Amino acid sequence: MAVVEFLDHGRWAEVVLNRPERRNAIDGPLGEGLAAAIERADADDGVQAILLRGADGAFCSGLDLKAFNAEPPPDWMPRFSATWRAAHKAIYECGKPIVAALERFAINGGAALALAADLLVAGETAFLQVGEVKQGMGAPYNMAWLRLRHSENTAAQLTITGRRFPGSELAGMGIAYAAVADDEVVAAARQLVEELAAYPDGALARIKTLLRAYNSIPADDWFDRATRHAGSRVRPRAVGS
């Protein structure tokens, strides 16, 4: 079974992080599959909006530490930085709005994916955590998405404290579009995507193009700005971005 599933619903597409046995943790194949799925949806003129979620009631727990610390290292390890950049670049350059369904948790690298969405629907007690500071690490992709979409003050609250922010707080901060009952997250996100997808062809893409026009920095330049100042990368010992 694919580690990232692509479900075609006609006017909208569903992209599912599908490693439930590892809490949908990030490894090389997941990064490759995510980039391919987002690019596929973006290239399909019939798709008007995209839903991003995790399988089996959880969004994403961050990097798969077991895989990253395996001996011998997996064959995808040497190219992982490029793979992960390509996944975020695909999201950044996607012309269709992406709605993410945050169930249970989005931690570090998983938080970056949740923050990358144009609209985030979160469970009231589900949490988002940008916790790299607690491991002495930078959080370049989290920071890049936060500074693209939110104020410096909001970014500071998430990245400097490193604490868990539940969906109810995320909605109050303007990070989540809505906080709903924990068992209604996917249904609410699907309802939102279906509503958006019913708008006239191309309308959503035109709005997103206009929004992004106010930040015309190419994807690689935007992410390089964050990674350049994040400090040296260390081999992950805890879930990272």
Disulfide bonds with the S-S distance in Angstrom:
none
